[in-house]
Amino acid sequence: MKINDKNELHVKTEDEWNEEDFKKTTIDNKALNILLVSLDKGEYNLIRGCTSAHEVWKLLMLTHKGTEQVKNTKLALLNRDYELFKMQPNELIKILYNRLLDITNALLGLGKVFGKDELVKKLLGCLMMNENQRSRQLRNQMT
């Protein structure tokens, strides 16, 4: 697009494009592709009519933007889930780790910052607590 002498916006034809226009289009196409492949089916259906990465981004921001009150409520619920997080009986470590990642990724998305070793300590704490419970159960069964 360019502005003509009458200060009107005019769409350039591809013949009028310069090297900068081609670069911008290439970058936009790459960004659009990244956005499209990272969306689930529901979000993809929402934005499938968009033609630029900026258009997709604006629509996604509008869709996922909640009020400050909604954000604070989500943050409080996720913080509670994080604080009460523990290993379930007979739960595989892989599943435990994935549950922890789901909670922490959601918290990160809402702006929570974790300390350098905080997540490792949380995971190890869950494993230690679970091991202590198993040891107690075995001791109780032996007596």
mmCIF file of the C-alpha atoms, coordinates in Angstrom:
data_MODEL
# 
_entry.id   MODEL 
# 
loop_
_atom_site.group_PDB 
_atom_site.id 
_atom_site.type_symbol 
_atom_site.label_atom_id 
_atom_site.label_alt_id 
_atom_site.label_comp_id 
_atom_site.label_asym_id 
_atom_site.label_entity_id 
_atom_site.label_seq_id 
_atom_site.pdbx_PDB_ins_code 
_atom_site.Cartn_x 
_atom_site.Cartn_y 
_atom_site.Cartn_z 
_atom_site.occupancy 
_atom_site.B_iso_or_equiv 
_atom_site.pdbx_formal_charge 
_atom_site.auth_seq_id 
_atom_site.auth_comp_id 
_atom_site.auth_asym_id 
_atom_site.auth_atom_id 
_atom_site.pdbx_PDB_model_num 
ATOM 1   C CA . MET A 1 1   ? 0.000   0.000   0.000   1.00 0.00 ? 1   MET A CA 1 
ATOM 2   C CA . LYS A 1 2   ? 1.118   3.519   -0.615  1.00 0.00 ? 2   LYS A CA 1 
ATOM 3   C CA . ILE A 1 3   ? -0.262  7.021   -0.188  1.00 0.00 ? 3   ILE A CA 1 
ATOM 4   C CA . ASN A 1 4   ? -0.885  8.982   -3.382  1.00 0.00 ? 4   ASN A CA 1 
ATOM 5   C CA . ASP A 1 5   ? -0.623  12.765  -3.964  1.00 0.00 ? 5   ASP A CA 1 
ATOM 6   C CA . LYS A 1 6   ? -4.155  13.301  -2.619  1.00 0.00 ? 6   LYS A CA 1 
ATOM 7   C CA . ASN A 1 7   ? -3.163  11.608  0.663   1.00 0.00 ? 7   ASN A CA 1 
ATOM 8   C CA . GLU A 1 8   ? -5.314  8.574   -0.176  1.00 0.00 ? 8   GLU A CA 1 
ATOM 9   C CA . LEU A 1 9   ? -4.328  5.006   0.532   1.00 0.00 ? 9   LEU A CA 1 
ATOM 10  C CA . HIS A 1 10  ? -3.678  3.059   -2.653  1.00 0.00 ? 10  HIS A CA 1 
ATOM 11  C CA . VAL A 1 11  ? -3.002  -0.674  -2.944  1.00 0.00 ? 11  VAL A CA 1 
ATOM 12  C CA . LYS A 1 12  ? 0.116   -1.414  -4.986  1.00 0.00 ? 12  LYS A CA 1 
ATOM 13  C CA . THR A 1 13  ? -0.038  -4.002  -7.706  1.00 0.00 ? 13  THR A CA 1 
ATOM 14  C CA . GLU A 1 14  ? 2.603   -6.701  -7.549  1.00 0.00 ? 14  GLU A CA 1 
ATOM 15  C CA . ASP A 1 15  ? 4.414   -5.019  -10.463 1.00 0.00 ? 15  ASP A CA 1 
ATOM 16  C CA . GLU A 1 16  ? 4.863   -1.898  -8.314  1.00 0.00 ? 16  GLU A CA 1 
ATOM 17  C CA . TRP A 1 17  ? 6.415   -3.790  -5.394  1.00 0.00 ? 17  TRP A CA 1 
ATOM 18  C CA . ASN A 1 18  ? 9.975   -3.083  -4.402  1.00 0.00 ? 18  ASN A CA 1 
ATOM 19  C CA . GLU A 1 19  ? 12.406  -5.297  -2.498  1.00 0.00 ? 19  GLU A CA 1 
ATOM 20  C CA . GLU A 1 20  ? 11.122  -4.013  0.858   1.00 0.00 ? 20  GLU A CA 1 
ATOM 21  C CA . ASP A 1 21  ? 7.537   -4.963  -0.034  1.00 0.00 ? 21  ASP A CA 1 
ATOM 22  C CA . PHE A 1 22  ? 8.634   -8.499  -0.919  1.00 0.00 ? 22  PHE A CA 1 
ATOM 23  C CA . LYS A 1 23  ? 10.544  -8.797  2.371   1.00 0.00 ? 23  LYS A CA 1 
ATOM 24  C CA . LYS A 1 24  ? 7.531   -7.621  4.385   1.00 0.00 ? 24  LYS A CA 1 
ATOM 25  C CA . THR A 1 25  ? 5.244   -10.061 2.581   1.00 0.00 ? 25  THR A CA 1 
ATOM 26  C CA . THR A 1 26  ? 7.656   -12.943 3.170   1.00 0.00 ? 26  THR A CA 1 
ATOM 27  C CA . ILE A 1 27  ? 7.929   -12.138 6.871   1.00 0.00 ? 27  ILE A CA 1 
ATOM 28  C CA . ASP A 1 28  ? 4.145   -11.799 7.186   1.00 0.00 ? 28  ASP A CA 1 
ATOM 29  C CA . ASN A 1 29  ? 3.624   -15.134 5.427   1.00 0.00 ? 29  ASN A CA 1 
ATOM 30  C CA . LYS A 1 30  ? 6.083   -16.854 7.762   1.00 0.00 ? 30  LYS A CA 1 
ATOM 31  C CA . ALA A 1 31  ? 4.401   -15.346 10.824  1.00 0.00 ? 31  ALA A CA 1 
ATOM 32  C CA . LEU A 1 32  ? 0.966   -16.262 9.504   1.00 0.00 ? 32  LEU A CA 1 
ATOM 33  C CA . ASN A 1 33  ? 2.109   -19.838 8.896   1.00 0.00 ? 33  ASN A CA 1 
ATOM 34  C CA . ILE A 1 34  ? 3.506   -20.113 12.441  1.00 0.00 ? 34  ILE A CA 1 
ATOM 35  C CA . LEU A 1 35  ? 0.233   -18.851 13.884  1.00 0.00 ? 35  LEU A CA 1 
ATOM 36  C CA . LEU A 1 36  ? -1.895  -21.156 11.743  1.00 0.00 ? 36  LEU A CA 1 
ATOM 37  C CA . VAL A 1 37  ? -0.006  -24.352 12.560  1.00 0.00 ? 37  VAL A CA 1 
ATOM 38  C CA . SER A 1 38  ? 0.027   -23.594 16.284  1.00 0.00 ? 38  SER A CA 1 
ATOM 39  C CA . LEU A 1 39  ? -3.743  -23.248 16.668  1.00 0.00 ? 39  LEU A CA 1 
ATOM 40  C CA . ASP A 1 40  ? -6.220  -25.938 17.579  1.00 0.00 ? 40  ASP A CA 1 
ATOM 41  C CA . LYS A 1 41  ? -9.219  -26.636 15.354  1.00 0.00 ? 41  LYS A CA 1 
ATOM 42  C CA . GLY A 1 42  ? -11.559 -24.271 17.190  1.00 0.00 ? 42  GLY A CA 1 
ATOM 43  C CA . GLU A 1 43  ? -9.197  -21.307 17.030  1.00 0.00 ? 43  GLU A CA 1 
ATOM 44  C CA . TYR A 1 44  ? -8.282  -22.100 13.430  1.00 0.00 ? 44  TYR A CA 1 
ATOM 45  C CA . ASN A 1 45  ? -11.952 -21.982 12.444  1.00 0.00 ? 45  ASN A CA 1 
ATOM 46  C CA . LEU A 1 46  ? -12.206 -18.599 14.153  1.00 0.00 ? 46  LEU A CA 1 
ATOM 47  C CA . ILE A 1 47  ? -9.368  -17.004 12.170  1.00 0.00 ? 47  ILE A CA 1 
ATOM 48  C CA . ARG A 1 48  ? -9.466  -18.907 8.887   1.00 0.00 ? 48  ARG A CA 1 
ATOM 49  C CA . GLY A 1 49  ? -10.726 -15.848 7.002   1.00 0.00 ? 49  GLY A CA 1 
ATOM 50  C CA . CYS A 1 50  ? -7.790  -13.663 8.065   1.00 0.00 ? 50  CYS A CA 1 
ATOM 51  C CA . THR A 1 51  ? -5.223  -12.776 5.416   1.00 0.00 ? 51  THR A CA 1 
ATOM 52  C CA . SER A 1 52  ? -2.349  -11.383 7.484   1.00 0.00 ? 52  SER A CA 1 
ATOM 53  C CA . ALA A 1 53  ? -0.498  -12.299 10.648  1.00 0.00 ? 53  ALA A CA 1 
ATOM 54  C CA . HIS A 1 54  ? -1.477  -8.949  12.163  1.00 0.00 ? 54  HIS A CA 1 
ATOM 55  C CA . GLU A 1 55  ? -5.146  -9.623  11.478  1.00 0.00 ? 55  GLU A CA 1 
ATOM 56  C CA . VAL A 1 56  ? -4.887  -13.094 13.094  1.00 0.00 ? 56  VAL A CA 1 
ATOM 57  C CA . TRP A 1 57  ? -3.040  -11.680 16.095  1.00 0.00 ? 57  TRP A CA 1 
ATOM 58  C CA . LYS A 1 58  ? -5.597  -8.922  16.669  1.00 0.00 ? 58  LYS A CA 1 
ATOM 59  C CA . LEU A 1 59  ? -8.498  -11.385 16.475  1.00 0.00 ? 59  LEU A CA 1 
ATOM 60  C CA . LEU A 1 60  ? -6.813  -13.850 18.855  1.00 0.00 ? 60  LEU A CA 1 
ATOM 61  C CA . MET A 1 61  ? -5.997  -11.054 21.313  1.00 0.00 ? 61  MET A CA 1 
ATOM 62  C CA . LEU A 1 62  ? -9.585  -9.842  21.206  1.00 0.00 ? 62  LEU A CA 1 
ATOM 63  C CA . THR A 1 63  ? -10.911 -13.384 21.684  1.00 0.00 ? 63  THR A CA 1 
ATOM 64  C CA . HIS A 1 64  ? -8.632  -14.336 24.572  1.00 0.00 ? 64  HIS A CA 1 
ATOM 65  C CA . LYS A 1 65  ? -8.482  -11.005 26.323  1.00 0.00 ? 65  LYS A CA 1 
ATOM 66  C CA . GLY A 1 66  ? -10.486 -11.075 29.495  1.00 0.00 ? 66  GLY A CA 1 
ATOM 67  C CA . THR A 1 67  ? -11.213 -8.301  31.882  1.00 0.00 ? 67  THR A CA 1 
ATOM 68  C CA . GLU A 1 68  ? -8.729  -7.684  34.656  1.00 0.00 ? 68  GLU A CA 1 
ATOM 69  C CA . GLN A 1 69  ? -11.140 -9.341  37.062  1.00 0.00 ? 69  GLN A CA 1 
ATOM 70  C CA . VAL A 1 70  ? -11.273 -12.513 34.913  1.00 0.00 ? 70  VAL A CA 1 
ATOM 71  C CA . LYS A 1 71  ? -7.471  -12.560 34.703  1.00 0.00 ? 71  LYS A CA 1 
ATOM 72  C CA . ASN A 1 72  ? -7.132  -12.192 38.484  1.00 0.00 ? 72  ASN A CA 1 
ATOM 73  C CA . THR A 1 73  ? -9.669  -14.952 39.094  1.00 0.00 ? 73  THR A CA 1 
ATOM 74  C CA . LYS A 1 74  ? -7.850  -17.315 36.725  1.00 0.00 ? 74  LYS A CA 1 
ATOM 75  C CA . LEU A 1 75  ? -4.555  -16.421 38.383  1.00 0.00 ? 75  LEU A CA 1 
ATOM 76  C CA . ALA A 1 76  ? -5.960  -17.127 41.855  1.00 0.00 ? 76  ALA A CA 1 
ATOM 77  C CA . LEU A 1 77  ? -7.370  -20.511 40.788  1.00 0.00 ? 77  LEU A CA 1 
ATOM 78  C CA . LEU A 1 78  ? -4.159  -21.546 39.070  1.00 0.00 ? 78  LEU A CA 1 
ATOM 79  C CA . ASN A 1 79  ? -2.068  -20.412 42.053  1.00 0.00 ? 79  ASN A CA 1 
ATOM 80  C CA . ARG A 1 80  ? -4.279  -22.558 44.265  1.00 0.00 ? 80  ARG A CA 1 
ATOM 81  C CA . ASP A 1 81  ? -3.831  -25.539 41.928  1.00 0.00 ? 81  ASP A CA 1 
ATOM 82  C CA . TYR A 1 82  ? -0.075  -24.974 41.976  1.00 0.00 ? 82  TYR A CA 1 
ATOM 83  C CA . GLU A 1 83  ? 0.119   -24.712 45.769  1.00 0.00 ? 83  GLU A CA 1 
ATOM 84  C CA . LEU A 1 84  ? -2.008  -27.832 46.314  1.00 0.00 ? 84  LEU A CA 1 
ATOM 85  C CA . PHE A 1 85  ? -0.294  -29.795 43.542  1.00 0.00 ? 85  PHE A CA 1 
ATOM 86  C CA . LYS A 1 86  ? 0.668   -33.327 44.535  1.00 0.00 ? 86  LYS A CA 1 
ATOM 87  C CA . MET A 1 87  ? 1.171   -36.726 42.994  1.00 0.00 ? 87  MET A CA 1 
ATOM 88  C CA . GLN A 1 88  ? -1.974  -38.838 42.643  1.00 0.00 ? 88  GLN A CA 1 
ATOM 89  C CA . PRO A 1 89  ? -1.978  -42.491 43.757  1.00 0.00 ? 89  PRO A CA 1 
ATOM 90  C CA . ASN A 1 90  ? -0.418  -44.749 41.085  1.00 0.00 ? 90  ASN A CA 1 
ATOM 91  C CA . GLU A 1 91  ? 0.319   -41.727 38.867  1.00 0.00 ? 91  GLU A CA 1 
ATOM 92  C CA . LEU A 1 92  ? 3.191   -42.008 36.423  1.00 0.00 ? 92  LEU A CA 1 
ATOM 93  C CA . ILE A 1 93  ? 5.929   -39.386 36.716  1.00 0.00 ? 93  ILE A CA 1 
ATOM 94  C CA . LYS A 1 94  ? 5.384   -38.406 33.074  1.00 0.00 ? 94  LYS A CA 1 
ATOM 95  C CA . ILE A 1 95  ? 1.717   -37.627 33.749  1.00 0.00 ? 95  ILE A CA 1 
ATOM 96  C CA . LEU A 1 96  ? 2.615   -35.775 36.952  1.00 0.00 ? 96  LEU A CA 1 
ATOM 97  C CA . TYR A 1 97  ? 5.137   -33.671 35.043  1.00 0.00 ? 97  TYR A CA 1 
ATOM 98  C CA . ASN A 1 98  ? 2.645   -32.899 32.264  1.00 0.00 ? 98  ASN A CA 1 
ATOM 99  C CA . ARG A 1 99  ? 0.006   -31.797 34.803  1.00 0.00 ? 99  ARG A CA 1 
ATOM 100 C CA . LEU A 1 100 ? 2.569   -29.510 36.441  1.00 0.00 ? 100 LEU A CA 1 
ATOM 101 C CA . LEU A 1 101 ? 3.523   -28.078 33.049  1.00 0.00 ? 101 LEU A CA 1 
ATOM 102 C CA . ASP A 1 102 ? -0.123  -27.370 32.208  1.00 0.00 ? 102 ASP A CA 1 
ATOM 103 C CA . ILE A 1 103 ? -0.534  -25.374 35.413  1.00 0.00 ? 103 ILE A CA 1 
ATOM 104 C CA . THR A 1 104 ? 2.778   -23.517 35.176  1.00 0.00 ? 104 THR A CA 1 
ATOM 105 C CA . ASN A 1 105 ? 2.342   -22.672 31.482  1.00 0.00 ? 105 ASN A CA 1 
ATOM 106 C CA . ALA A 1 106 ? -1.078  -21.197 32.210  1.00 0.00 ? 106 ALA A CA 1 
ATOM 107 C CA . LEU A 1 107 ? 0.433   -19.202 35.088  1.00 0.00 ? 107 LEU A CA 1 
ATOM 108 C CA . LEU A 1 108 ? 3.270   -17.970 32.880  1.00 0.00 ? 108 LEU A CA 1 
ATOM 109 C CA . GLY A 1 109 ? 0.706   -16.878 30.300  1.00 0.00 ? 109 GLY A CA 1 
ATOM 110 C CA . LEU A 1 110 ? -0.953  -14.749 32.962  1.00 0.00 ? 110 LEU A CA 1 
ATOM 111 C CA . GLY A 1 111 ? 2.327   -13.127 33.965  1.00 0.00 ? 111 GLY A CA 1 
ATOM 112 C CA . LYS A 1 112 ? 3.507   -15.197 36.947  1.00 0.00 ? 112 LYS A CA 1 
ATOM 113 C CA . VAL A 1 113 ? 7.280   -15.455 37.241  1.00 0.00 ? 113 VAL A CA 1 
ATOM 114 C CA . PHE A 1 114 ? 8.897   -18.550 38.715  1.00 0.00 ? 114 PHE A CA 1 
ATOM 115 C CA . GLY A 1 115 ? 12.260  -18.643 40.454  1.00 0.00 ? 115 GLY A CA 1 
ATOM 116 C CA . LYS A 1 116 ? 15.156  -20.426 38.792  1.00 0.00 ? 116 LYS A CA 1 
ATOM 117 C CA . ASP A 1 117 ? 14.763  -23.706 40.708  1.00 0.00 ? 117 ASP A CA 1 
ATOM 118 C CA . GLU A 1 118 ? 11.165  -23.347 41.892  1.00 0.00 ? 118 GLU A CA 1 
ATOM 119 C CA . LEU A 1 119 ? 9.620   -25.821 39.444  1.00 0.00 ? 119 LEU A CA 1 
ATOM 120 C CA . VAL A 1 120 ? 12.308  -28.433 40.041  1.00 0.00 ? 120 VAL A CA 1 
ATOM 121 C CA . LYS A 1 121 ? 11.792  -28.136 43.809  1.00 0.00 ? 121 LYS A CA 1 
ATOM 122 C CA . LYS A 1 122 ? 8.029   -28.449 43.358  1.00 0.00 ? 122 LYS A CA 1 
ATOM 123 C CA . LEU A 1 123 ? 8.378   -31.607 41.275  1.00 0.00 ? 123 LEU A CA 1 
ATOM 124 C CA . LEU A 1 124 ? 10.947  -33.174 43.599  1.00 0.00 ? 124 LEU A CA 1 
ATOM 125 C CA . GLY A 1 125 ? 8.816   -32.268 46.616  1.00 0.00 ? 125 GLY A CA 1 
ATOM 126 C CA . CYS A 1 126 ? 5.852   -34.127 45.104  1.00 0.00 ? 126 CYS A CA 1 
ATOM 127 C CA . LEU A 1 127 ? 7.998   -37.163 44.427  1.00 0.00 ? 127 LEU A CA 1 
ATOM 128 C CA . MET A 1 128 ? 9.481   -37.132 47.937  1.00 0.00 ? 128 MET A CA 1 
ATOM 129 C CA . MET A 1 129 ? 6.048   -36.786 49.561  1.00 0.00 ? 129 MET A CA 1 
ATOM 130 C CA . ASN A 1 130 ? 4.755   -39.679 47.470  1.00 0.00 ? 130 ASN A CA 1 
ATOM 131 C CA . GLU A 1 131 ? 7.756   -41.835 48.402  1.00 0.00 ? 131 GLU A CA 1 
ATOM 132 C CA . ASN A 1 132 ? 7.247   -41.081 52.120  1.00 0.00 ? 132 ASN A CA 1 
ATOM 133 C CA . GLN A 1 133 ? 3.585   -42.119 51.848  1.00 0.00 ? 133 GLN A CA 1 
ATOM 134 C CA . ARG A 1 134 ? 4.544   -45.383 50.149  1.00 0.00 ? 134 ARG A CA 1 
ATOM 135 C CA . SER A 1 135 ? 7.149   -46.115 52.834  1.00 0.00 ? 135 SER A CA 1 
ATOM 136 C CA . ARG A 1 136 ? 4.553   -45.562 55.584  1.00 0.00 ? 136 ARG A CA 1 
ATOM 137 C CA . GLN A 1 137 ? 2.086   -47.847 53.825  1.00 0.00 ? 137 GLN A CA 1 
ATOM 138 C CA . LEU A 1 138 ? 4.696   -50.607 53.553  1.00 0.00 ? 138 LEU A CA 1 
ATOM 139 C CA . ARG A 1 139 ? 5.644   -50.242 57.225  1.00 0.00 ? 139 ARG A CA 1 
ATOM 140 C CA . ASN A 1 140 ? 1.975   -50.414 58.238  1.00 0.00 ? 140 ASN A CA 1 
ATOM 141 C CA . GLN A 1 141 ? 1.452   -53.532 56.147  1.00 0.00 ? 141 GLN A CA 1 
ATOM 142 C CA . MET A 1 142 ? 4.490   -55.231 57.751  1.00 0.00 ? 142 MET A CA 1 
ATOM 143 C CA . THR A 1 143 ? 3.255   -54.666 61.301  1.00 0.00 ? 143 THR A CA 1 
# 
